[in-house]
Amino acid sequence: MRVLVINPGSATLKAALLVDGEAVQSANVSIDELDAEVHEVIADWSPVDAVGVRFVHGGPDLVRPTLIDERVLGVLEGVSGLAPLHNPSALAATKAVRAAYPDLPIVACFDTAFHSTMPREAATYAIPKEWNERWQLRRYGFHGLSHEYAAGHAAAMVGRPLGELRTVTCHLGGGASLCAVDRGRSVDTTMGFTPMAGLVMQVRSGSVDPGLILWLQLHAGLPLDELEDGLEHNAGLKGLTDTSGDIREVIAGADAGDAECALALEVYLHRLVREIGAMVASLGGLDLLVFTGGVGEHTAVVRSRAAEGLAYLGVAIDPAKNVGDHGGDRVLTGAGSSVDVVVVEAREDLQIIAGVEHVLG
């Protein structure tokens, strides 16, 4: 099966052609020239049997891979405001494909869908119930395509049935989140209504006391647009240092004796270990720990320090297997560890392919 996978960003989208699960073509498409470039990509890569489009947010109703039609487009239009950096470009790409190739099946796959299985006690905010009901507020969670793929692939790597495992998947990149996967189902995650919650990230703050936000508005007089920009683009590792927030720069600075970088790294690791512990509590134990995403795959010191912080849970990694930041799938489980530890290459595209195949049979 020849499937075009479209993964939208805020300014460009990535297009890849996968044939029987193998990527054979890739291209970056400009949002500004979307109609022409999407048409050109499909024409160049034809024949194409189907298209899979990643949507960051499916809202409360779209909770599984879904064949696009006019009704679904209407629903997606209605939830675009929940992911303003990514959903509009995904919608634009979908419409461009439909206009040029009206008979080509398009399947929407959602980052929020995997987390729709979270129990109500994990998804519900303790705010006035009228707010939750009026605006359908809840913890949606994100990176679901990555978490779902990582959990399933890691289980296969260690030769254990996913349906018997309590797994914590750590998607660590510029954006970062954890997921508690209980026998294949998401039961908790660190992100919430938006992707700003949870872990310390490259430029995002992660979870912050809401009272602090109110204080900055009401007492410090910080304008709303400055507050939003600070938390979304100038916080996290970037906000704590004089770096771009790239973990490699922060680690290099810490190694060179930069006190700010050293503190930022400790803050990052403290939150990571604390939140993994929270995911383990939601699972009632831990059988499999998975690292994925750019940082998870390529940053040995983050993996080793996380394992050290979780040693009380029986987590141990083999230092020899953890050496190097070359990425790729590998098992890191150390001698005497009661928990399997695995690195999985992030492959949301393969999870999208699985969604397309499921929908189209």
N, C-alpha and C positions, 0 to 999 in steps of 0.2 A: 504494500500500500504506500502510495506517495502522498505525504501529508505536508502541507505548508504550515509551519508553526510561527505565529506572530506574537512577539513579546514586547508590549509597548513600554516606552519610557515617557518622560515629560517633554522631550524635544525630538527624540528619534525613536524608532522602533526597530527591533531586531527581527529579521525574517530568516528562517532556516527551512530547508527542504530535507525531510527525513524519509528515507526509503527503507521500509522494513526495519525501522528503529535506528538506522545509521544516518548521521548527518552527512549530506553530500554537497550541499550548497548553503551559503550564508551571505547575508547582506544587511547593511544598515539603511533604513529608509527615513528620509526627512519628513517630519510632520507637515512642513510647509508645502512640500511637493508630493503629498501622500497619494492622491488619485493617480497621477501619472506614474509614479515610481512603483506603486503596488501593481498596477496593470503591467508594467514592464517586467517586474520580477516574475509574475505568474506566466507571462508569455515566454520568457526566457527559460523557465524551469518546467514548462509543460512536458508531458501531461501531469496535472495535479488532481488527485482523487478527492481530496477534502482539505479543509482549512481548520486549524485549531487556534483559537485566540485566547490568550491569557487576560483575564479581567481580575484586577486586584480585589474588587468588591462586587459581590453579588446581592448585597442587601439581605433582608430577612427571608426572602422567598426563594431565591435561586441558590440551592444548596447541593447541586450535583451538576456534572457536565450536561449542557443543554443545547439542543439544536436551535439555531437562530431562526426566528420568524418575526413577523411584524409585532406580535404580542410581546415577545421576549425583548425586542428592541425597545419597545415602550417602557418595559420594566427597567431596563438598563439606563434609559434616559433619566428615569426618575431617581435612580440612586447614584448618578454621576457625582453629585456633590459630596458623597461620602469618601470619594477617592479622587479629588480634583486634579491631581498631578498625572494620573495614569488612566482612569476610566474613559475620559473624553477622547484620548488618542486611540484607545482600543475600539471605542465606538466608531470613530472616524475611519479606522482601517477596515472594520467590518462593513461599513456602508460602502466604502470604495470597492471592496471585493464583490459585494452584492450587485453594485451598479455595473461593474465590468463583466461579471460572470454570474448571472442570476441563477443558474442551475447548479452551481458548485455548493455542496453542503458545507456549512460553517458551524462549528461547535464551540461554544463559549465554555471555558474552564476557569474556575474561580478560586482565588487564594483563600477566600473566607469559607469555602464550602466544607473543607475537611474539619473545621472547628464547629460545624453545626451540630455535632454529636455531643458537645459539652453539656453536662447536666445543668439544669436551671440554676442550681446554687453556685455554679462556677461562672455562669454567663450573666447573672443579674447584678446590676448595680444597686447598692442600698441608698438610693435617692428617692425623692417623692414618686410614688408609683404612677401618679398622673403624668409625670415627665416620661417615664419609661413607656407608658401606653400611648401617649400622644405622638411621640417622635420615634418610637420603636428603638429605644436606646438599649444597648446590651454590649457585652464584650464579644466582638466578632472574631478577633484574632486574624493573623495574616501569615504569609509565607506557607500557606497550607499545601500548595503543590510540592514545595521542597520538603516539608516535613513528612508528607505522605510517602513520597518516593524514598527519602532517606531511611525511614523506618522499615519499609518493606525490603529495600535492597540490603540494608545492614543485617537484617534477620537471615536473609539468604546467604550472605557472606559468612556468617558464623554457623550456618547449617542448623538453624533452630526455627520452628514454626512461629511466625509473627503472632498468631492467635494465642500463643502461650506466654508472651513476653510483656513485661512492664518496661517501656522504653522511654528515655528522654532524648529527644532530638534537639541539637543545638545548631540553629542556622545563624552563623556568625559572619556578617559581612559589613558593608556600610550601614545597612539596616540589620537588626539582629533580633531574634526571638527564640524562645524555647517552647517545646510542646511536650506535654505528658501524653504518651500514646499507650493506652491500656488495651492489650490484645488487638491492636490494629485500629483502635478508635481514639480520636482526640478527646481527652477529658479535661484538659486545662492547657493554658498557654499564657505567655507573658504580655503580649500585646492586647489591646482592648478595643474600644470603639474606634480608635485611630491607631496608626502605626507608631505613635509617639510614646506609647507606654512601655514599661518593662525595663529591659536592659539599657545600660549606657551604650550609646552607639557612636559612630564617627562624628556626626554633627548634630544628632538629636539627643535630647536630655535623658530619655527614658522617664520612668515614673517620678513625679515630683509632687510633694504635698500640695493639694489643691488650695489649702489655706495660704501657702506661699504665693501662689499665682494671684489670689484675691488681694493679698497685701500689696503686691507690686502694682496692681491696678488702682486700688482704692487709697493707699497711703503713700506709696512712692510716686504715684502719678505716671507710671510707665504707659505710654500709648499702646493701644491694642495691637496695632500693626508691628510695632517694635518688639512687643512681647512675643507675638507669633513668630516673627522672623528669628528672634533670638533662640527660642526653644526648638524651632524646626531646622535652622540652618547654621547656627553659631554656638551651639551647646555641645554636649558630649565631650569627646576627647579633644575636639577642636577648641571648645570653649574653655577648657582647663589648661591649655598649653598655647604656645606660639607656633603650632604646627597646623597642617591641614586637617588633622584628626586621623590621618592614615596610621593604623596601628604600627606599621613598620617605622615610621618617623618617631612615634612615641617611644617605642622600645629602644630605638637607637639613641634617642635623647636621654632616656633613663640610664642606659649603659654608659653614656658619656658624663653622667653626673648631674644632669639637669633635674633640679628638685621638682619642678612643675610636672615634667614628664613622668617622673617616678611616682608622684602622687596620683596622676591621672591613670597610670597603669594599675596601681593598687585599687583605686576606686572601681575601675572596669572589672578587675578580677573579683573584688569583693561582691559586687552586684551579681556577677555571673555565678559564682559558687552559691550565694544565698538563694538565687532564683532556681538553680538546679535543685537545691534542697527542697524548695517549695513544690516543684514538680514531682519530686520523689514522694513527698507527703501526700499529694493528690493520688498517687498511684498505690501507696501502701508498700513501697519497696522498689527495687531497681534491679533489672536483669541485663539491660543493654543501654549503653551510653554512646551517642552518635554525634560526631562533629561534621558539619558541612558548611558550605558557603566559603567565600574568599578567605576570611580569617580562620575559620574552622579547619579548612583544608591545608593552609599554607603557613600557619604560625605555631610552631612547636612549643614555644614557651607558654602560650595560652593554654594549650592542651595539658602540658605537664603541670602547670600551676593549678589548673582546675582539678586535675586528678589528685594532687596533693591535698587540696582543700576538701576532697570527698573521700579521703582514705578511710574515714570512720565508717563509711558505707561499704567498705570492701573493694573500692576502686583502686586499681594499680595498672599502670601502663609500662610497657617494656621500653626503657630509655633508648635502646639500640634501634628499635622499630620507629621511635618517634623522632629520630634525628632527621633534619632536613625539612625544607619547606616546599618540596616539589609537588605536593598535591597527589591526587589520584586515590583510588580505593585501596585501603589497607586496614588490617586488623592490628591493633596496638596492645591487646590484652597482655598484661604482665603476669609473671609467675605468682601464683597464690591469689590472684584477683577473683573475687566471686561475681564480678560484673564484666561482661564482654564490652570492650571499648573499640570503636570502629571509626575510621574516617571514610566518608562517602563523598564522591564528587557530586556537586549540585547538578541535577539534571531535571529541571522542571519540564524541559521539552519532552522527555520520555513519559512523564506523568500526564502531560497534555495528550500525547499520542494514545496512551491507555484510555483516557477519557473519550477521545474521538472514536476509537475502536469500539468502546462499550456502547456509545450512543448509536453508531451506525451498524453495529452488529458485525 
